[in-house]
Every structure is written in C-alpha cells, then in structure tokens.
Amino acid sequence: MGRVAVIQGVVRRPEEATISVYDRGFLYGDSVFETVRTYGGKLFAFDEHLERLAESAEKMGFELPVSPAELAAETRAGIEAAGNEESYARIMITRGTGPLGLDTSLAEGPRRVILVEPLVLPPAEQYETGISAICVETVRASDAADSAKIGNYLASALALKKAKEAGAREALVVNRDGVVVEGTTSNVFAVIDGVLVTPPLDAGILAGITRKYVLLLAEEDKIEVRFDALSRQAILEVDELFLTSSIREVMPIVEVDGVPIGDGKPGEMTRHIHQRFRRHVGLGDRPPGAPTPVGQDRDVEGG
C-alpha cells in the first residue's frame, strides 16, 4: 500500500515531504482542506469537493493557488503514484508562509499539499452491530469561520479523545445552545417515527457531500425529511441514529451516553439508506466494511 505527498505539484515520498515551519497552516491552523476517496479507483464527487474547497478558501479570505482543474490533475497524479487499489486524498490549502504574527497580510500566498493514503475502511462489525458515542459540549473553530472546512480540528480531536477514554467510538458535538450538531468528522442523522431528521445548515454545520447524497436518495425514495436541531436529551429518545462521512459512508450509532438508541441495534432505515448509497456509488449489494490491518483502525476526517 502506497503513501505519497504532492507538494506544490511535485510528487514526493513521505520521508521527503516537508513544508516550512513558518507556514500558517502549521502555525495557526490557517488552512482549508477536503478529504476525497475512490470507488473502483475513481474519485467520488470530486468536482463537488473541489467546489467546497474553493468556497472554504473564499470564506477564509484567500484564493486557491491554482485552478480546480490543476488541483484535480495533481490529485490524480498522486493517486496513480501511490498505486493503491483504493485511496483517499487530503487536499490542503494554507494561506502560505511568512513571519510570525496573526496578521493575515504577512502571508506570501497560498500553498498546496495533497496527501494520498491507502483507503482503510472501518471494520465490518461496526456496521453490523453499530457503535457507541458520547455527547461532548465544545466550541468549534469552524464556528468562527462561517462553517468553512478549516484545518483547525483541535476541538474535534479533544472530543474524540474524551469519547475513547469513555470507551466510546465517537463523540457527538453539542454546541453552546445545547443541541447536537455533528460528529467529530461527520454529519448526524436521526430517525423519528419514520421521518429522517438532520440539523439544518444554518445550525453551523458543514454541508457534507455524503449528507447531500443521503438527502437526494431519501427524496428519491419518498422518505420524509425534516431539518431540525435536536437537543442532547432529544437525541437519546430517537428511534435510530447514524453518521455520514466520505470514508465511513453511513455509520449506525446504537448507544449515546450509555443509553441505547431504539432497540440498541442498527435500524431498518439506517440499513436501507446505506444500501441505497452503496448502490449509488456502484458497489451493488456488497456489505460495507472490510478487514482492517493491525494498527490501521483509525478515524479519518471527511464529510
């Protein structure tokens, strides 16, 4: 399995991949990014990810250093060089390098880094039995960046750390208003009396790409959808709960804060939505998940 980095358009081996310590992405998390994966070796919803990347950069007050077409070509070159059966790529744009100081005008101009990794999926049993989560109240850096997909994930990293220490697999982010808005790297959906419920975009959530396709598939299947922010207590009373992200697709949550969700098993609608999504991306009825190499069961950001 191959790993490569494409820095300023040049493909490099991991041990050769370096950036300046004065890069603002390293110093201040002053960067935006996208995570995109392949199905059958082809990047899924790539144009939409690149469009969201440009939107995030605009919200942060800088432009992409090269055109979306050039970024696409560099990403595909990295994936070809990595030579994996399936890969995922993290495309990062930083404001650039410059002297120390918060003043954004000190940056010399945006820089780009693309990391390509072998795609490692969650274990199949997580989809079969579901995962547990805890609610964590926190303030996300993205709240101050108009929900741009920025590189500062400290709040999510600490929330996930708390979840792991509590013996859970995931953390549900509770904002200052006491409502559940997202997972640490994912969007959240609930099922209540047959209705699919997810927080609205104006709750400050990331407009996830997988979330978008789940909503489109629900519309095709005439599943009623309601956009509503659910409180921490309300989450414990839903019939089903699941997360969506580029890598995990549709991940069922069967316990929150030690309380079973529904009957404590992945629900019928959760399974239906996931099957529909997998058919949409060309996987037919193949079951989700795959054996995970030792030491590789890790969480990957995506949306």
C-alpha positions as CSV (number, residue, x, y, z in Angstrom):
1,M,0.0,0.0,0.0
2,G,1.5,3.3,-1.1
3,R,1.6,6.8,0.5
4,V,2.7,9.9,-1.3
5,A,2.6,13.6,-0.8
6,V,2.1,16.1,-3.7
7,I,3.6,19.4,-2.6
8,Q,3.3,22.4,-4.9
9,G,2.6,20.0,-7.7
10,V,5.6,17.7,-7.1
11,V,5.0,14.1,-6.1
12,R,7.2,13.1,-3.1
13,R,7.7,10.1,-0.9
14,P,6.5,10.6,2.7
15,E,10.1,10.8,4.0
16,E,10.7,13.6,1.6
17,A,7.6,15.6,2.3
18,T,8.4,18.8,4.1
19,I,7.0,22.3,4.5
20,S,8.3,25.4,6.1
21,V,7.8,25.7,9.9
22,Y,6.6,29.3,9.1
23,D,3.7,28.0,7.1
24,R,0.5,29.5,8.6
25,G,-1.2,26.1,8.4
26,F,1.3,24.7,10.8
27,L,1.5,27.9,13.0
28,Y,-2.2,28.8,13.3
29,G,-4.3,26.1,11.5
30,D,-4.8,28.8,8.9
31,S,-5.8,26.4,6.1
32,V,-8.7,24.7,4.4
33,F,-9.0,21.1,3.2
34,E,-11.1,18.4,1.6
35,T,-10.9,14.6,2.0
36,V,-12.0,12.6,-1.0
37,R,-12.0,8.9,-1.6
38,T,-12.1,6.5,-4.6
39,Y,-14.5,3.8,-5.6
40,G,-13.1,1.5,-8.2
41,G,-10.1,3.7,-8.4
42,K,-12.2,6.8,-9.3
43,L,-12.6,9.8,-7.1
44,F,-16.2,10.2,-5.8
45,A,-18.0,13.5,-6.1
46,F,-14.6,15.1,-6.9
47,D,-16.0,18.3,-8.5
48,E,-18.2,18.9,-5.5
49,H,-15.3,18.5,-3.1
50,L,-13.2,21.0,-5.1
51,E,-16.1,23.4,-5.3
52,R,-16.5,23.3,-1.5
53,L,-12.7,23.7,-1.1
54,A,-12.8,26.9,-3.1
55,E,-15.8,28.1,-1.1
56,S,-13.9,27.4,2.2
57,A,-10.9,29.4,0.9
58,E,-13.1,32.3,-0.1
59,K,-14.7,32.3,3.4
60,M,-11.2,32.4,4.9
61,G,-10.2,35.3,2.6
62,F,-7.8,33.8,0.1
63,E,-8.0,32.1,-3.3
64,L,-6.9,28.7,-4.5
65,P,-3.2,28.9,-5.7
66,V,-4.1,27.0,-8.9
67,S,-7.2,26.2,-10.8
68,P,-9.5,23.4,-9.7
69,A,-8.5,21.6,-12.9
70,E,-4.9,21.7,-11.9
71,L,-5.7,20.6,-8.4
72,A,-7.6,17.7,-9.9
73,A,-4.7,16.7,-12.1
74,E,-2.3,16.8,-9.2
75,T,-4.6,14.7,-7.0
76,R,-5.0,12.1,-9.7
77,A,-1.2,12.1,-10.3
78,G,-0.7,11.4,-6.6
79,I,-3.3,8.5,-6.6
80,E,-1.6,7.0,-9.6
81,A,1.8,7.3,-8.0
82,A,0.6,5.7,-4.8
83,G,-0.7,2.6,-6.7
84,N,-3.3,1.5,-4.2
85,E,-6.4,-0.5,-5.1
86,E,-8.4,2.2,-3.3
87,S,-7.1,5.5,-1.9
88,Y,-8.2,8.7,-0.2
89,A,-6.6,12.1,-0.6
90,R,-6.5,15.0,1.8
91,I,-6.2,18.2,-0.2
92,M,-4.9,21.1,1.9
93,I,-4.5,24.8,1.0
94,T,-2.7,27.0,3.5
95,R,-2.6,30.8,3.5
96,G,1.1,30.5,2.9
97,T,4.4,31.2,4.7
98,G,5.5,34.4,6.4
99,P,7.0,35.9,9.5
100,L,5.3,35.2,12.9
101,G,2.2,37.2,13.5
102,L,-1.6,36.8,13.3
103,D,-1.9,39.5,10.6
104,T,-3.0,37.5,7.5
105,S,-1.3,40.1,5.3
106,L,2.0,38.7,6.4
107,A,1.4,35.5,4.3
108,E,3.2,35.4,1.0
109,G,0.5,33.5,-0.8
110,P,-1.4,30.2,-0.6
111,R,0.4,26.9,-0.8
112,R,-1.0,23.4,-1.6
113,V,-0.3,19.9,-0.2
114,I,-2.1,16.7,-1.2
115,L,-1.6,13.6,0.9
116,V,-2.6,10.3,-0.6
117,E,-3.1,7.3,1.6
118,P,-4.4,3.7,1.1
119,L,-8.1,3.6,1.9
120,V,-8.7,1.7,5.2
121,L,-12.3,1.1,5.9
122,P,-14.0,0.7,9.3
123,P,-14.3,-3.0,10.4
124,A,-17.4,-4.7,9.0
125,E,-18.7,-5.4,12.6
126,Q,-19.2,-1.7,13.2
127,Y,-21.8,-1.6,10.5
128,E,-23.4,-4.9,11.7
129,T,-23.7,-4.0,15.4
130,G,-23.3,-0.2,15.4
131,I,-21.0,2.0,17.5
132,S,-21.4,3.9,20.8
133,A,-21.0,7.6,21.2
134,I,-21.0,10.3,23.9
135,C,-22.1,13.9,23.8
136,V,-19.3,16.5,24.3
137,E,-20.0,20.2,24.7
138,T,-17.4,22.2,22.8
139,V,-16.8,25.3,20.7
140,R,-15.5,24.5,17.2
141,A,-13.0,26.8,15.4
142,S,-15.2,26.4,12.3
143,D,-17.9,28.4,14.2
144,A,-15.7,31.5,13.7
145,A,-15.1,30.7,10.0
146,D,-18.6,30.6,8.6
147,S,-18.6,26.8,8.6
148,A,-15.6,26.6,6.3
149,K,-13.8,23.3,6.3
150,I,-10.7,24.5,8.0
151,G,-7.6,22.7,9.2
152,N,-8.1,23.5,12.9
153,Y,-9.7,20.4,14.3
154,L,-8.5,20.7,17.9
155,A,-12.0,20.8,19.4
156,S,-12.9,17.6,17.5
157,A,-9.7,15.9,18.4
158,L,-10.2,16.6,22.1
159,A,-13.9,15.5,21.9
160,L,-12.8,12.2,20.2
161,K,-10.2,11.8,22.9
162,K,-12.9,12.1,25.6
163,A,-15.0,9.5,23.7
164,K,-12.2,7.0,23.5
165,E,-11.4,7.5,27.2
166,A,-15.1,6.8,28.0
167,G,-14.9,3.6,25.9
168,A,-17.0,5.0,23.0
169,R,-16.1,5.1,19.4
170,E,-17.4,8.6,18.6
171,A,-18.3,12.0,20.1
172,L,-21.4,14.0,19.2
173,V,-20.6,17.7,19.2
174,V,-23.0,19.7,21.4
175,N,-22.9,23.5,20.7
176,R,-23.4,26.3,23.2
177,D,-27.1,26.2,22.6
178,G,-27.2,22.6,23.9
179,V,-28.1,21.0,20.5
180,V,-26.2,18.2,18.8
181,V,-24.8,19.5,15.5
182,E,-22.3,17.0,14.2
183,G,-19.9,14.1,14.9
184,T,-16.3,14.9,15.2
185,T,-15.7,14.4,11.4
186,S,-19.2,13.7,10.2
187,N,-22.8,14.8,9.8
188,V,-25.6,13.4,12.0
189,F,-29.0,12.0,11.1
190,A,-31.8,10.7,13.3
191,V,-34.9,8.7,12.5
192,I,-38.1,9.7,14.5
193,D,-41.4,8.0,13.7
194,G,-40.2,7.2,10.2
195,V,-39.0,10.7,9.5
196,L,-35.4,11.4,8.6
197,V,-34.1,14.3,10.8
198,T,-30.9,16.2,10.4
199,P,-29.7,19.6,11.6
200,P,-30.1,22.5,9.1
201,L,-27.1,24.2,7.5
202,D,-27.9,27.4,9.5
203,A,-27.1,25.5,12.7
204,G,-23.5,26.0,11.7
205,I,-22.8,22.5,10.3
206,L,-20.6,21.6,7.4
207,A,-22.5,20.9,4.2
208,G,-21.3,17.3,3.9
209,I,-21.0,15.7,0.5
210,T,-22.2,12.3,1.7
211,R,-25.0,14.2,3.6
212,K,-26.1,15.7,0.3
213,Y,-26.4,12.3,-1.4
214,V,-28.2,10.8,1.5
215,L,-30.8,13.6,1.3
216,L,-31.1,13.1,-2.5
217,L,-31.6,9.3,-2.1
218,A,-34.2,9.9,0.6
219,E,-36.1,12.2,-1.7
220,E,-36.0,9.6,-4.5
221,D,-37.4,7.0,-2.1
222,K,-40.0,9.5,-0.9
223,I,-38.7,9.4,2.7
224,E,-39.9,12.4,4.6
225,V,-37.0,14.6,5.7
226,R,-37.1,17.3,8.4
227,F,-34.3,19.8,9.1
228,D,-34.3,20.3,12.9
229,A,-31.7,20.7,15.6
230,L,-32.1,18.1,18.3
231,S,-31.1,18.7,22.0
232,R,-28.8,16.4,23.9
233,Q,-31.8,14.8,25.6
234,A,-33.9,14.5,22.4
235,I,-31.0,12.5,20.8
236,L,-31.4,9.8,23.5
237,E,-35.1,9.4,22.5
238,V,-34.8,8.9,18.7
239,D,-35.6,5.6,17.0
240,E,-32.4,5.5,15.0
241,L,-29.2,7.5,14.8
242,F,-26.4,7.4,12.2
243,L,-23.4,9.4,11.0
244,T,-22.4,10.2,7.4
245,S,-18.9,10.9,6.0
246,S,-16.8,10.2,2.9
247,I,-14.9,7.3,4.5
248,R,-17.5,5.7,6.8
249,E,-20.4,6.3,4.4
250,V,-23.4,5.6,6.8
251,M,-22.3,4.5,10.3
252,P,-25.1,3.4,12.8
253,I,-24.9,4.7,16.4
254,V,-26.7,2.4,18.8
255,E,-25.8,3.9,22.2
256,V,-25.2,7.5,23.4
257,D,-24.0,8.3,26.9
258,G,-24.7,4.7,27.9
259,V,-28.3,4.9,26.7
260,P,-29.4,2.5,23.9
261,I,-30.8,4.2,20.8
262,G,-34.0,2.4,19.8
263,D,-33.6,-1.3,20.4
264,G,-29.8,-0.9,20.6
265,K,-29.3,-2.2,17.1
266,P,-28.8,-0.6,13.7
267,G,-32.2,0.4,12.5
268,E,-34.1,-0.6,9.3
269,M,-34.0,2.9,7.8
270,T,-30.3,3.2,8.6
271,R,-29.6,0.0,6.7
272,H,-31.8,1.0,3.8
273,I,-30.1,4.4,3.4
274,H,-26.7,2.8,3.5
275,Q,-27.6,0.1,0.9
276,R,-29.1,2.8,-1.4
277,F,-25.9,4.8,-1.1
278,R,-23.6,1.9,-1.9
279,R,-25.7,1.0,-4.9
280,H,-25.4,4.7,-6.0
281,V,-21.6,4.5,-5.9
282,G,-21.5,1.3,-7.8
283,L,-21.0,-1.3,-5.0
284,G,-24.3,-3.0,-5.5
285,D,-25.2,-5.2,-2.5
286,R,-21.7,-5.8,-1.3
287,P,-21.7,-5.5,2.5
288,P,-19.9,-2.4,4.0
289,G,-16.6,-2.6,5.8
290,A,-13.5,-4.7,5.3
291,P,-10.8,-6.4,7.4
292,T,-8.7,-3.7,8.9
293,P,-4.9,-4.2,9.0
294,V,-3.4,-4.3,12.5
295,G,-2.8,-0.8,13.8
296,Q,-4.8,0.8,11.0
297,D,-8.3,1.2,12.6
298,R,-8.2,4.9,12.7
299,D,-10.6,7.8,12.3
300,V,-10.3,9.8,9.1
301,E,-11.8,13.3,8.6
302,G,-14.4,13.5,5.9
303,G,-17.8,14.8,5.0
